[in-house]
């Protein structure tokens, strides 16, 4: 009888844990009118605590909502590639850094933020040193 009473006392905690875990793993609600700076801030906050799945959702939303602006497109693409690098998804990160660098070969490249080109080149060097 004591065992079942002990189990019954812990059931509410178990259900609360399940609710917390299910909420934490679901898609993030990102309003379409959220300012790009706020999206980037939230993505960085998530990435800083290793919540990469959430950070990726924010960066994808940045691409979707503000991808027509080169600054935000480059920000999102670089940060997505960098997260994949941190996750040790090296082949994927390499492809993404290379894809971003191709943007800097286009006619309008002078309108893109130069620091993402420099950072992507450095990351490709690191990946090459790692054998990827």
N, C-alpha and C positions, 0 to 999 in steps of 0.2 A: 504494500500500500504506500509506503514511503517513496518508492521509486516513481510511481505514477504521479504522486503529488509534486515531486521534484520536477518531473517533466512538465506537468501542467503549469507550474510557476514560471518555467522558462519559455513556454510557448509564446507569450506576448513579446518577449525580447527577440525570439527567433523571427517572428513575423515583422517586427520593426526593422530588423537587420535585412530581411528580404526586400522590404519596401525601399530601404535606403540603397541597397545594391542595385535594384532594378531601376531606380531613378538615376543613379550615377552612371549607368551604362547606356541609357537611352539617348536619342538624338537631342541636341541642344536647340532650344527655341531661340532663333535669332531674328528679330524684327527686320523687315526689309528696309526700314528707314533708319536703322542704327547707323550712326556716323562711323566712317571708316576708322578714325582714330580710336573709337571705343571698341570696335571689332578687334583691332590690332592689340589693344591693351588687354582685352579678355583672353585673346589667344596666347599672349605672352605670359599672362598670369597662370593659365592652365599649363603651358609648357614648363614654366619654372618649377612646378610641383609634379612634373612627369606625367601629367594627364594629356598625353600626346593625342589621343583620339579626340578629345574635346578641342584641343588647339587646332587640329587639322580641320575640324568642322568649321571653326571660326575663319580659318584662312581660305577654305573653300567658299564660304559665304562672301568673303572679301572679293575673291575672284568673280563670283557670280554677280554681285551687286555693283562692284566698282572696277571690274576688269577692263573696262574701256579706257581707264586712266592708267597710263604706263607705270606711274609710281606705285600704285596699289597692286597692280598685276605683278610687278617685279617683287614687291614685298611678299606677297602671298606665295609666289613660286619659289623664291629663295627660302623662305621659312619652312615651307612644306619639304623641300629637299633637305634642309638642315635637320628637321625632325627625323626624316628617314635615315639620315646619317647617324644621328644619336641613337636610333633604334637598331643600328648595325644592318640596315637594309641597304648595303653599299651599292649593289648594281642599280637599284631603283634610284638612289640618291644621285649616282653618277649620271644616269639618263636625264634626271630633272635639272641638275646643274648645267649639263651640256645644252639642254633645250633652252634654258634661260639665257645662256651665253649667245645662242643663235639670234635672240632678239637684238643683241647689240651689233649685229651685222646688217640689220635692216636700215632703210633710208632714214627713218625717224629715230635712230639710236641716240642722237644727241639730246633727245628729249627725256631719255631714261636716266634714272639716278645712277651715277657711275659706281657708287660703292658696292652695289650688288654684282656688278661685273667683276670687280676686284676680289670680293669675297668668294664668288663662285670659282674663280680661277685658283684661289688658294685652296678651296675645298677639293677641287679636282686634283691638285698636287698631293694633298693628303691621301686621297683615295688611291692615287697611283702608288704612293709609298706603301700603302696597305695591300697593294696587289690587286686593286679593283679598278 
